[in-house]
Amino acid sequence: MVKDCIFCNLKLEPNQRIILSNEYCMFLQLEQSEIKGSQLEGAGLIVPIKHRETAFDLTREEWDATYTLLKEVKKYLDEKYQPQGYNLGWNCGEVGGQHIFHAHFHILPRYSDEALAGKGIRYMFKGKENVRNKEL
């Protein structure tokens, strides 16, 4: 457990709730995910209970538990929010977009009325704004 980690010490983020859990991980949502029609309606994270910096640090048991919980989370989200699709993902390392260095698996429900409906995670990487600087 890391003292100032919001996933090790859930009380550090009072708007965060445990929705589902098992022996190795938990599904967390912020209050904002409850707002109907919001960009992140229904979104949440599967987080290992033990502090692991990235997905690469998970044990086999934690991977298996994440998979098991993901199936339960999908059922919960399908019933509560009725999304038409999902994006799933891990950000690993600072350059990979990780801002909280406790592994967390993003579960992002997608809806047909979104401006970017039909655009997957590769959409931002393939955009003209993401051209690599070859001089580095």
C-alpha positions as CSV (number, residue, x, y, z in Angstrom):
1,M,0.0,0.0,0.0
2,V,1.3,3.4,-1.0
3,K,0.2,6.2,1.5
4,D,-0.7,8.9,-1.1
5,C,-2.2,6.6,-3.8
6,I,-5.9,7.2,-4.4
7,F,-6.4,3.5,-5.3
8,C,-4.6,2.3,-2.2
9,N,-6.5,4.8,0.0
10,L,-9.9,5.2,-1.5
11,K,-10.9,7.9,1.1
12,L,-8.5,10.3,-0.7
13,E,-11.1,10.5,-3.5
14,P,-14.4,10.9,-1.8
15,N,-16.4,10.9,-5.1
16,Q,-15.1,7.4,-6.0
17,R,-17.1,4.3,-5.1
18,I,-16.5,0.5,-5.2
19,I,-19.2,-0.9,-7.4
20,L,-18.0,-4.5,-7.7
21,S,-15.0,-6.4,-6.4
22,N,-13.4,-9.8,-5.9
23,E,-10.4,-11.1,-3.9
24,Y,-7.8,-9.4,-6.1
25,C,-9.4,-6.3,-7.7
26,M,-12.3,-3.8,-7.7
27,F,-14.4,-1.8,-10.1
28,L,-14.5,1.9,-9.2
29,Q,-16.6,4.7,-10.6
30,L,-16.6,8.4,-9.9
31,E,-19.9,10.1,-9.2
32,Q,-19.6,11.9,-12.5
33,S,-20.1,8.6,-14.3
34,E,-23.7,8.7,-13.1
35,I,-24.6,11.8,-15.2
36,K,-26.9,10.7,-18.0
37,G,-25.5,11.9,-21.4
38,S,-22.1,12.9,-20.0
39,Q,-18.9,12.0,-22.0
40,L,-18.0,9.3,-19.4
41,E,-21.4,8.0,-18.6
42,G,-20.9,4.6,-16.9
43,A,-17.1,4.7,-17.2
44,G,-15.0,3.1,-14.5
45,L,-11.8,1.4,-13.7
46,I,-10.8,-2.1,-12.6
47,V,-7.9,-1.7,-10.1
48,P,-5.8,-4.3,-8.4
49,I,-6.3,-4.2,-4.6
50,K,-2.5,-4.5,-4.1
51,H,-0.4,-1.6,-5.4
52,R,1.0,-2.5,-8.8
53,E,2.5,0.3,-10.8
54,T,1.5,-0.9,-14.3
55,A,-0.4,-3.8,-15.9
56,F,3.0,-5.4,-16.5
57,D,3.4,-5.9,-12.8
58,L,0.1,-7.8,-12.2
59,T,0.3,-11.4,-11.0
60,R,-1.4,-14.2,-12.9
61,E,-4.1,-14.3,-10.2
62,E,-4.7,-10.6,-10.6
63,W,-5.0,-11.0,-14.4
64,D,-7.4,-13.8,-14.0
65,A,-9.4,-11.8,-11.4
66,T,-9.5,-8.8,-13.7
67,Y,-10.9,-10.9,-16.5
68,T,-13.5,-12.4,-14.2
69,L,-14.5,-9.0,-12.9
70,L,-14.6,-7.5,-16.4
71,K,-17.4,-10.0,-17.3
72,E,-19.4,-8.9,-14.2
73,V,-18.8,-5.2,-15.0
74,K,-20.0,-5.6,-18.6
75,K,-23.2,-7.3,-17.3
76,Y,-23.7,-4.5,-14.8
77,L,-23.0,-1.7,-17.3
78,D,-25.2,-3.3,-20.0
79,E,-28.1,-3.5,-17.6
80,K,-27.7,0.0,-16.1
81,Y,-26.5,2.1,-19.0
82,Q,-27.3,0.1,-22.2
83,P,-24.2,1.3,-24.2
84,Q,-23.8,0.3,-27.8
85,G,-20.1,-0.4,-27.6
86,Y,-17.0,-0.2,-25.3
87,N,-13.4,0.9,-25.3
88,L,-11.1,-0.9,-22.9
89,G,-7.5,-0.1,-22.1
90,W,-4.5,0.3,-19.9
91,N,-2.2,3.3,-19.9
92,C,1.3,2.3,-18.9
93,G,4.1,4.7,-18.1
94,E,4.1,8.5,-18.4
95,V,4.5,8.6,-22.2
96,G,1.7,6.0,-22.4
97,G,-0.7,8.5,-20.7
98,Q,-0.6,7.0,-17.2
99,H,-1.1,9.7,-14.6
100,I,-1.8,7.6,-11.5
101,F,1.0,5.0,-11.0
102,H,-1.3,2.3,-9.6
103,A,-2.4,0.0,-12.5
104,H,-5.9,0.7,-13.6
105,F,-7.9,-0.8,-16.5
106,H,-10.3,1.7,-18.2
107,I,-13.8,0.5,-19.0
108,L,-15.4,3.1,-21.3
109,P,-19.0,2.6,-22.4
110,R,-19.7,4.1,-25.9
111,Y,-23.0,5.4,-27.2
112,S,-24.3,5.8,-30.8
113,D,-25.2,9.5,-30.1
114,E,-21.6,10.6,-29.4
115,A,-19.9,12.9,-31.8
116,L,-17.0,10.4,-32.1
117,A,-19.2,7.2,-32.3
118,G,-17.5,4.7,-34.5
119,K,-14.0,6.1,-33.7
120,G,-11.9,3.6,-31.7
121,I,-8.7,4.1,-29.7
122,R,-6.5,4.1,-32.8
123,Y,-8.4,7.2,-34.0
124,M,-6.3,9.6,-31.9
125,F,-3.0,7.9,-32.7
126,K,-3.6,8.0,-36.4
127,G,-4.5,11.7,-36.3
128,K,-2.3,14.4,-37.9
129,E,-1.7,15.9,-34.5
130,N,0.2,12.7,-33.4
131,V,3.0,12.8,-36.0
132,R,6.3,11.7,-34.3
133,N,9.2,14.1,-34.1
134,K,11.9,12.1,-35.9
135,E,14.6,14.5,-34.7
136,L,14.5,13.1,-31.2
